[in-house]
Amino acid sequence: MLRIITQQADVRAELQRICDRTHDEHVLHKEATVREVLQTVKRQGDKAVLHYTAEFDKQTLKPEELRVTGSELDAAYQQVSKELLQAIRLACRQIDTFHRQRIPKSWVQFGDDEVVLGKRYTPVDRAGLYVPGGRAAYPSTVLMNAIPAKVAGVPHVVMVTPPGADKAVNSAVLVAAQEAGVQEIYRVGGAQAIAALAYGTETIPKVDVITGPGNIYVTLAKKLVYGTVGIDSLAGPSEVLIIADETANPVHVATDLLAQAEHDPMAAAILLTTDTALAKNVQVAVERQLIDHPRRLLTEKAIAHYGLIVIVESLEAAAQLSNEFAPEHLELEVEEPWELLPLIRNAGAIFLGYSTPEAVGDYLAGPNHTLPTSGAARYASALGVETFMKHSSIIQYSQTALEKVAGAIDVLATAEGLPSHADSVRRRVQKEE
């Protein structure tokens, strides 16, 4: 049963409990396991990758079976429906169009005394994408990770994903990868896949940036290899927070809550509403929609542990609670969503109005669905083109410009006790005797 809370004293404690749901006592034990996997793959390469794939994924592979073959890629197109292929291609176009608006531009500024300053953006040489398997296939995750990398100009994009039954990789995932421009695909998942991308093996190339969500082992592995490679974020279980007033449709709100809960038993689905009648109607609608739900068991578990309805005094109060929770997905199902929007400061993605369910953003609106979770939207943003790029400062001083600032640099360098810093300027501006 989806709980309804009316006591404001309990609200913040409950929201904090949900936000902290991944910080359990088992994480330290799991982190020790992940450290062992990382170090073993770093030392043993393919041998360790194959060992852990057999141990964790129950799939026995040979080294030559790690990479998905061209014939498998060709066959994947024969195994997806025409309608699915068209939908993947539409999503590709939408996502590509959106991310092309976000390409950072290099710039150079010419100032007085021939001072030149600027910023130069360049893509990383190689990106590694992690696409989860397990409970479902995620071609949308392929598109959301691969397309920004290609738009950024990354010349070499590789993908890893866990092998399914009979060592197979889902056909829709393979088609999405090809449509998005992925050059190499490897059937390996878990912490061993992150290790292979971070350190390289005989078969799997070392990359510069690793992106994509996964389970707790994948997340911990990304955390531990950060510094050796760049990462997008530490993704936790998915979450939605809906702010709704009396004008919202309770059946639609209930469906949107369940759409989040069906992801994972630890997914969070929260409703903040000013209307008691809506709260009760949503509660009833959730129970009705769960009756014949194909993923009922895990969805019910998520709703029971991390589902919540909060009745608030005003939409302003709802916005404040939402900002404190900093949800991954925020839906504004209110009569005037654009009036409420200025009050929202922290959210990964914001969906405005009654006709904009989260699923629109998950699949093909264009903005990325790889978003900060567990409160990280307070300081982090969606995956994008910038994730696959870095920038270098450009600086050029003329002799005249250097002479004008030499004294200040000398003072600063001397104050920091760095005499050669001061000398590097002083020797350039001193007149030869």
C-alpha positions, -999 to +999 in steps of 0.1 A: +000+000+000+013+034-010+015+054+023-001+088+029+017+112+053-001+143+067+022+150+097+047+175+085+071+165+113+076+131+097+079+143+061+116+154+060+127+123+079+109+100+054+123+118+024+158+116+039+154+079+046+144+074+009+173+095-003+198+075+018+184+041+008+216+030-009+238+037+021+234+004+039+258-017+060+264-041+031+282-015+009+316-019+026+315-056+021+306-051-016+333-025-020+359-050-008+347-075-034+348-049-061+384-038-052+395-075-055+378-077-090+394-045-102+429-055-091+426-090-105+415-077-139+442-051-138+468-079-133+454-107-153+434-090-181+411-113-202+417-143-179+401-124-150+373-110-171+364-145-182+367-159-147+343-134-132+319-136-161+316-174-154+313-168-116+289-139-116+270-142-149+271-180-152+284-177-188+315-195-199+332-175-226+364-179-246+386-148-253+375-147-289+338-147-278+341-115-258+336-092-288+302-093-305+309-103-342+298-086-374+275-115-382+257-111-349+253-074-355+239-081-390+215-107-376+202-083-349+185-063-376+166-094-387+154-100-352+138-067-344+104-055-358+101-028-384+082-007-358+110-010-332+137-001-358+117+030-368+112+040-331+150+036-325+158+057-355+133+084-345+148+085-310+183+088-325+173+118-345+156+135-316+185+129-292+211+139-317+192+172-325+190+181-288+226+174-280+239+193-310+226+224-293+249+217-264+283+215-281+306+239-263+324+264-286+361+271-284+369+308-283+398+332-284+399+368-272+425+394-283+431+420-256+453+450-251+491+447-255+487+416-277+473+394-248+455+364-262+432+343-239+409+315-249+393+282-243+397+252-265+374+222-263+384+187-276+368+153-273+383+124-254+400+098-276+380+068-264+347+064-245+334+033-229+297+028-224+281+005-199+247-008-207+230-029-180+212-062-186+194-084-161+157-075-156+152-058-189+169-047-221+178-010-225+183+002-261+173+036-248+203+036-225+226+028-255+212+059-274+215+082-244+251+074-238+264+068-274+248+097-292+263+125-270+297+108-274+295+108-312+281+144-312+311+154-291+334+140-318+348+110-298+366+090-325+364+056-307+332+045-288+331+010-273+303-006-253+301-034-227+269-052-216+263-084-197+257-116-217+223-131-215+212-167-219+233-186-244+259-158-243+235-136-264+232-099-263+197-084-268+190-077-305+174-043-298+205-032-278+228-043-307+207-024-333+206+007-311+244+006-307+249+004-345+224+032-352+242+054-326+276+048-340+292+024-315+322+007-331+329-022-307+307-042-284+318-066-257+296-092-239+308-085-203+291-068-174+296-061-137+327-047-120+349-068-143+336-048-173+344-015-156+378-028-147+385-038-184+375-004-197+395+014-170+428-006-174+424-024-207+429-061-214+443-081-243+409-078-260+391-048-245+407-014-250+414+011-222+392+042-224+393+077-211+357+081-199+332+055-187+295+063-187+263+044-181+242+031-151+245-003-135+239-022-102+257-014-070+288-034-081+291-014-113+286+019-094+312+010-068+336+000-096+331+034-113+337+052-080+370+033-074+384+037-110+376+074-110+410+092-114+423+065-137+395+074-160+367+099-160+331+089-152+297+105-157+282+100-123+275+074-095+240+064-105+217+050-078+182+035-081+159+056-101+134+080-086+104+103-095+088+131-075+055+144-087+040+177-075+002+177-083-027+199-074-064+192-075-065+194-113-043+164-119-057+131-131-052+105-103-051+076-128-023+093-147-004+102-115-007+066-103+007+053-136+036+077-135+045+065-100+043+029-111+064+036-142+092+045-118+086+018-093+087-010-119+124-003-126+138-018-094+128-028-059+147+002-046+132+027-070+115+057-053+080+070-063+069+101-044+038+124-047+035+158-031+000+172-034-021+200-019-053+179-024-064+152+001-090+138-023-063+134-051-040+116-026-066+091-017-077+086-053-040+080-064-036+055-036-066+035-048-055+038-085-021+024-077-036-006-060-059-012-090-031-009-115-009-033-096-035-062-098-024-074-132+010-057-134+035-080-152+063-068-128+040-068-097+063-083-072+093-059-076+070-030-082+050-037-050+083-039-031+094-005-043+061+011-035+060-005+000+095+006+009+101+037-011+067+049-022+051+079-005+023+104-007+027+137+012-001+162+017+013+197+018-002+231+026+008+248-007+026+243-040+054+265-025+058+241+003+059+212-022+086+230-042+107+235-010+105+198-001+113+189-037+144+211-037+156+194-005+151+159-020+166+170-053+149+143-074+162+126-105+129+132-123+104+159-113+069+161-128+048+192-123+012+180-128-004+213-118-026+238-136+002+264-141+035+245-142+054+275-157+045+296-126+058+269-103+090+263-123+109+294-110+107+279-075+124+247-086+162+247-080+173+211-078+161+184-102+178+162-129+149+166-154+117+186-151+085+175-169+058+202-172+021+197-175-004+168-178+008+155-212+045+151-203+050+118-185+086+109-176+085+082-204+087+110-230+121+120-217+132+084-211+129+075-247+129+102-274+122+138-264+159+145-268+173+155-234+194+128-217+178+103-193+211+096-175+205+119-146+219+125-110+202+104-083+201+103-045+202+140-040+231+146-064+209+170-085+219+196-059+253+199-076+253+176-107+236+175-141+225+152-168+250+133-190+257+153-221+282+163-248+303+179-221+308+145-204+329+134-234+349+166-238+376+185-219+388+220-223+423+236-223+431+272-216+449+292-242+472+320-230+497+342-250+514+373-236+535+398-255+567+412-241+549+445-234+521+427-215+545+406-195+565+437-184+533+453-171+524+424-148+559+412-139+560+431-106+527+416-094+537+381-104+571+386-086+553+396-054+528+367-055+555+341-063+578+354-035+549+354-010+544+317-019+581+309-015+586+299-051+617+318-063+620+301-096+585+312-105+595+348-098+628+343-118+609+329-148+593+363-152+621+385-139+647+371-163+624+378-192+619+415-184+653+425-170+673+446-194+706+430-205+736+448-191 
